[in-house]
């Protein structure tokens, strides 16, 4: 075979090998593209079904949220006409409902949701719950309120501490901030609603807006409403602490000869005092202090003791007892005074002055 003929056959074999490789590659690409097309065609109905199912559940959350939004707007418009207990109950209900809606929205979110629409949906309701909680805290700070005890919850054993009172300016700023947060959440919800409608199945969820009138939540209108709430007589802070009962142990005995202001006590070396204080004001008092003094008569060193405890609005509380050493046959001047909170004008029932006449031993 000549060298020229051998060279031609070598070139034909090289071209044939390359052609086989190209054909194999083309077949592989065709199979891959066909497989992707089939997967896409098969996954489309599944995605549409998932999206529609999410929309059904999301609609329930959105409708509940709309109802809570209506409640909050109505409460804010008429707050100056509310009574304190009813107002706190309404605030607590709105906070509880918005928190429940946030939890429901979070439960719908999944790590593989298309475009993380479900995660954005959950973020909207979390922001709404946060805003409502801030709103309640601002109102409570303005009026000296606090969340009511939840029915069925363990008894904390003491009333909740009165929140730090806030100035009208601070409350205005905080409520305005809560309104701004709600407005951002509304915009986020609208974005989610549009994005969801563009997904396979084109699912729809209802409109949901908490801020239906933006000016109402601006600084000026909020400040005006805060002033109305502050001036409301039904929401005014009123302090009224007094001594309800005072018991001696041993108890005083009846006497027809003792002058007014003198209690005759049987022979003893120790007198124990049990005092009940009452709070008929409209706010909880976190620190009610009662001061006891006992002074021998006609002269002698005064013994002093103090007992204190928080007392909730409308509650009465028995303070820890106080024991004084005494001698039979002696008289003692007993004074008991409850420290009135700042702002309390009625002082009747806040002090007791009594002479204890300890009978001599027989």
Residue, then its C-alpha position, 0 to 999 in steps of 0.5 A: x500500500x502506498x503512503x498516500x493511500x494509507x494517509x487517506x484511510x487514516x483521515x477517514x477513520x478520524x472523521x468517522x470517530x468524531x462523528x460518532x462522538x457528536x451523535x452520542x452527545x446530541x442524543x444525550x442532550x435530547x434525552x436530558x432536555x426531554x426528561x426536564x420537559x417531562x419533569x416540568x410538565x409533571x411538577x406543574x400540577x403539583x405546584x399549582x395544587x400546593x399553592x392553592x392549598x396554601x392560599x386557602x389556609x392563608x385566606x383564613x389567617x388573613x380574614x381573622x387578621x382583618x377582623x382584629x384590625x377592625x377591632x384595633x381601629x375602633x378601639x383607638x377611635x373611641x378609647x377616650x370613652x372606654x372604662x379601664x377594665x374594658x379597655x385593658x381586656x380589649x387590648x389584651x384580646x387584640x394582642x392575643x389574636x394577632x399573636x395567634x395569627x402570626x403563629x398560624x402564618x409561621x406554621x404555613x411557611x416551608x423551606x422550599x416555598x417558591x420565591x419564599x412567598x410563604x416566608x414573606x407571608x409569615x413575616x407580615x403577620x409577625x410584624x403585625x403582632x409586634x406592632x399591636x404589642x407595642x401599641x398596648x404597651x404604650x397605652x398601658x404606660x400612659x394609663x398605668x395599666x397592665x395585661x390582665x391575668x389569663x384565665x386558667x393560668x397559675x396564680x402569680x401570688x402577687x399583682x403585676x407591677x405597674x408599668x413605668x408611666x410614660x409621658x404623652x410625648x413618649x406615648x405619641x411617638x410609640x403609637x406612631x411607630x406602631x402605625x408605621x410598622x403596620x403600614x409596612x406590613x400592609x405593603x408587604x402583604x400586598x407584595x406577597x399577594x401579587x407574587x402568589x398570584x403569579x405562581x402556578x395555579x395563580x392562587x388568590x388571597x383576599x386583600x388585608x390592610x390594617x391602616x385604612x387611613x394613613x393620616x390617623x396614624x401620623x404624629x399630629x392626629x395621634x398626639x390629639x387622640x392621646x390628649x383626649x385619652x389623657x383627659x378622659x374621666x373614665x380612664x383617669x388614674x385614681x389612688x386610694x389606699x387605706x387601712x381596712x382592718x387591724x386585729x390585736x392578739x390577744x384581742x382587746x376585751x370590752x370595758x365600760x371604764x376605758x376612755x375613748x381611744x383606749x383598748x384594754x388588752x388581757x395580761x400579756x408580754x407580746x402584742x401581735x398586730x395583723x393589718x389588712x390594707x385595701x386598694x380602691x384606686x384604679x391602678x395597682x400599687x406596687x409598694x404599699x408600706x405600713x409603719x407601726x410605732x409603739x411608745x411606752x406611756x408616759x415616756x419611753x423609747x419608741x419601737x418601730x416596724x414596717x411592712x410592705x407589699x404590692x396591692x392590686x387595684x380593687x384588692x385587699x391584702x393581709x400584711x405580715x404580722x408585727x409583734x411588740x414586747x409589752x409589760x402587764x400593767x403598762x400603757x402604750x401609744x400605738x400608731x399605724x400609718x399607711x404611706x399614701x401613694x403620690x396623688x392620693x388626696x383622700x387620707x381618711x382611714x390611712x392612720x390609727x392612733x390607739x392607747x393599749x392598756x395592758x391589764x396587770x397580771x393576776 
